[in-house]
Amino acid sequence: MIELNLAFAVQLINFGILVLVLNIFLYKPIRKVLADRRAVIESARAKTASVDEQVQAKMAQYEARLREAKAEAGVRRAESLKQAQVEETAVLEKARKTSSDSLASIRTRVAKEAADARELLRMQAEQLSGDICEKILGRSL
């Protein structure tokens, strides 16, 4: 059986002193280092979360700007197409009018030249018929 004597009391006191010394010189510094490390880790996590939120906000802002730019580009492209169609219509209309005017002037010129050619042919035909009649009749008319 266990005897409770003075040696036991001394060992109990030594154990208590050892626990106090270890607590002061070992456990408290280790707990302090662990607490500091935990604080640093929590600070890093908080900073990481903050940076992540900032990145997410900037990405959302970037995507919003990108959507706006795409929408604006679409509007500008539509306006450019509309303007190009208007210009194309104007150019085609001008070309049609020019070609119509040109065709009308060519037709007028051809009609005038045809009339002049007919008149010249009529005059030549009269002169030729007069010459033929003089040769056939043998006298001048």
C-alpha positions in Angstrom: 0.0 0.0 0.0 1.0 3.6 -0.4 2.4 5.4 2.6 1.8 9.1 3.0 4.9 10.4 4.6 7.1 13.5 4.4 8.8 12.3 1.1 5.3 12.3 -0.6 4.7 15.9 0.7 8.1 17.0 -0.6 7.4 15.4 -4.0 4.0 17.1 -4.1 5.6 20.5 -3.3 8.3 19.8 -5.9 5.6 18.9 -8.4 3.7 22.1 -7.7 6.9 24.2 -8.0 7.7 22.4 -11.3 4.2 23.1 -12.6 4.5 26.8 -11.6 8.0 27.1 -13.2 6.9 25.3 -16.4 3.8 27.4 -16.5 5.8 30.6 -16.2 8.7 29.7 -18.5 7.2 27.2 -20.9 3.4 27.1 -21.1 2.7 30.9 -21.0 5.3 31.7 -23.7 4.1 28.9 -25.9 0.5 30.0 -25.4 1.5 33.6 -26.2 3.3 32.5 -29.4 0.3 30.4 -30.4 -2.0 33.3 -29.7 0.2 35.7 -31.6 0.4 33.2 -34.5 -3.4 32.8 -34.4 -3.8 36.6 -34.4 -1.5 36.8 -37.4 -3.4 34.1 -39.2 -6.7 35.7 -38.5 -5.3 39.1 -39.6 -4.1 37.4 -42.8 -7.4 35.8 -43.3 -9.2 39.1 -42.8 -6.8 40.8 -45.1 -7.3 38.0 -47.7 -11.1 38.3 -47.4 -10.8 42.1 -47.8 -8.6 41.8 -50.8 -10.9 39.1 -52.2 -13.9 41.4 -51.8 -12.0 44.3 -53.5 -11.1 42.0 -56.3 -14.7 40.8 -56.7 -15.9 44.4 -56.6 -13.3 45.4 -59.3 -14.2 42.4 -61.4 -17.9 43.3 -61.2 -17.0 46.9 -62.1 -14.8 45.7 -65.0 -17.6 43.4 -66.2 -20.1 46.3 -66.0 -17.8 48.6 -68.0 -17.2 45.8 -70.5 -21.0 45.3 -70.9 -21.5 49.1 -71.3 -18.6 49.2 -73.9 -20.1 46.3 -75.8 -23.6 47.9 -75.7 -22.1 51.3 -76.9 -20.2 49.5 -79.6 -23.3 47.8 -80.7 -25.2 51.1 -80.8 -22.4 52.8 -82.7 -22.2 49.8 -85.2 -26.0 50.1 -85.7 -25.7 53.8 -86.2 -22.8 53.3 -88.6 -24.8 50.7 -90.6 -27.8 53.0 -90.7 -25.7 55.9 -91.9 -23.9 53.7 -94.4 -27.3 52.6 -95.8 -28.5 56.2 -96.0 -25.3 57.1 -97.8 -25.6 54.1 -100.1 -29.1 55.0 -100.9 -28.1 58.6 -101.7 -25.2 57.5 -103.8 -27.4 55.0 -105.7 -30.1 57.6 -106.2 -27.5 60.1 -107.5 -26.1 57.5 -109.8 -29.5 56.6 -111.1 -30.3 60.3 -111.7 -27.0 60.9 -113.4 -27.4 57.8 -115.6 -31.0 58.8 -116.3 -29.9 62.3 -117.2 -27.1 61.0 -119.3 -29.4 58.5 -121.0 -31.9 61.2 -121.8 -29.2 63.5 -123.2 -27.8 60.6 -125.3 -31.3 59.8 -126.5 -31.8 63.4 -127.4 -28.5 63.6 -129.2 -29.1 60.3 -131.0 -32.6 61.6 -132.1 -31.1 64.9 -133.3 -28.3 63.1 -135.1 -30.8 60.7 -136.7 -33.0 63.7 -137.7 -29.9 65.4 -139.2 -28.8 62.2 -140.9 -32.4 61.8 -142.4 -32.3 65.4 -143.6 -28.9 64.9 -145.1 -30.0 61.7 -146.7 -33.2 63.3 -148.0 -31.1 66.2 -149.5 -28.6 63.7 -151.0 -31.5 61.6 -152.3 -33.0 64.6 -154.0 -29.7 65.6 -155.5 -29.0 62.1 -156.5 -32.5 61.7 -158.0 -32.0 65.0 -159.9 -28.7 63.7 -161.2 -30.2 60.4 -162.2 -33.1 62.2 -164.0 -30.7 64.4 -165.9 -28.6 61.5 -167.0 -31.7 59.5 -168.0 -33.3 62.4 -169.8 -30.1 63.7 -171.1 -30.9 67.3 -170.2 -30.8 69.5 -167.2 -33.9 70.0 -165.1 
